[in-house]
Amino acid sequence: MSIELNHRIYIAAPARWVYQAITTEDGIRSWWTTDVSMETHTGGRATFGFERHSVTFEMRIQLLEAPSVALWHCEGGNSPDWIGTSLEFRLEPQDDGQVLLKFCHAGWKADSEHCYLCNTTWGHLLVTLKNYVERGVKNPYFT
């Protein structure tokens, strides 16, 4: 049995702005981590580093559909709990001009304590993403 971490957040900005914040190095550096190397095409690779690159997540970019979907699959790195998990960012424009970001980090093993820590961290990260896109506040959680 696997576990999914699901979050929803409304962002008052055009979907293309949110999408760029999720799918580009400059965007990621503004809210998640400053240690990022990311290609910008389906099939490409992305590496996210943390704690002076002592922790890394190596992703395959499985799907990019601007400005609505980004899907990554963790294929490597030195955090075994992440390997085999998938991250999906789905953007749904709303009638009031906001975007509903539906985030899912799926494929966690049921016995992973790291899963619950990541769930809390993702909630914080999505608020940081919202502040960046809505107000231009650059405040990466990991530097």
N, C-alpha and C positions, 0 to 999 in steps of 0.2 A: 504494500500500500504506500502510495506517495502522497505528499502534502503539497498544497498550493498556498502561496501567500498572495492574497488579493487585496488591492487598495483601489479606492476611487477618490478623485479630487477634481473639483471644478477650477478651471483657470480662465481668467478674464483676459484672453488674448486670442489672436488668430491661430488656427491650427498649425499653420506653417511655421510660426515662431516657436511653438512648443516642439514641433517636429525637429526643427534645427537644433534646439537645445538638447535633444535626446540623441541625435544622429551625427553630430559633428564634434571634433576634438574641442574647439572653442566653447561649444555649448556645454559639454560634459565638464570641462574645467571650471565652469562658472557655478556649478551646483553640487557635483559629486566628488570628483577627484582631479587633482592637477596632474597626476601621473597617468596619462592616457595616450595610446597610439591607436588610431582608428581609421580604417578604410571606410569609404562612403558608398559602397555598392553591395548588392546581394551577392553572397558568396565570399565576401571579404572577411578580414580578420580585425579583431579589436582586442587590445590588452589593457587592462585596468590594474594599476599598481597602488598599493597602500603601505603605510608604515615604512617609508624609504625603500619601496619595492621588495620588502621582505614577504609581502603577501601579494599574489597576482591572480587574476582571473583572465583566462584566454578564451575569447569568444569567437565563434563563427557567426557571421551575420547571415541569418537564414532568409530574411525577408525584409525588404524596405519598400514600402508603398507610400510615397509622399502624397499628402501630408497626414496619412491616417494610421499606418502600422509600422512598427519596428519590432523584429523578432530576432533574438540572439540565443545561441546555444553554447553553454560553457563546455569546452572540449579539453581544457588543460589549466595549468596553473598549479600553485602549491596549496590550494585549499580543497582537499578531497570532498568535502561536503557540497561544494558548488559544482563539481564536475558531473555532467549529466543533467544539470538543471537548465531550464529555459526561461528567458525573460521576455515578456511581451508587453509592449506599450501600444495601446489602442486609443486613438483620438476620435471623439465623436462631437462634432460641432453641435451646439444647442441653439434653439430659436432666439435666445436672449443675447447671443454673441459670445457666450463663453464656450469653452471646450471641456468636455468631460474626458479626463484621462483615466482609462481603465488599465491598471497595471497588474500583471500576474507573474510571479516567480514560482514556476512549477517544477515538479520532479524531485522534491526533497525527500530523503529517506525518513521514514516515520520516527526513527530513534535519534535523529540529529538535534542536539541541543542548540547547535549553531543556527538552526532554522529559526528559532524563536527570537534570538538576538537580532538576526537579519530582518525579521518581520518588523520589529520596533524601529530599526534603523531605516528601513524603506519608508515607513510613515514619515519620519523626520526628513528624509531626502526629498520626498515629493513636495513637502511644504517649502523646502529650500528651492526646488525647481520652480514652484509657483511664484515665489518671491523674485526669482531671477527674471522669469518671463514677463510677469506683470509690472514689476517696478525697476528692473535693471540692477537689482542687488546681487552682486557677485559674492558668494559666500560658500565656496566649496567645503563640504563636510570633512574631506580628507585632503591634506596638503603635503 
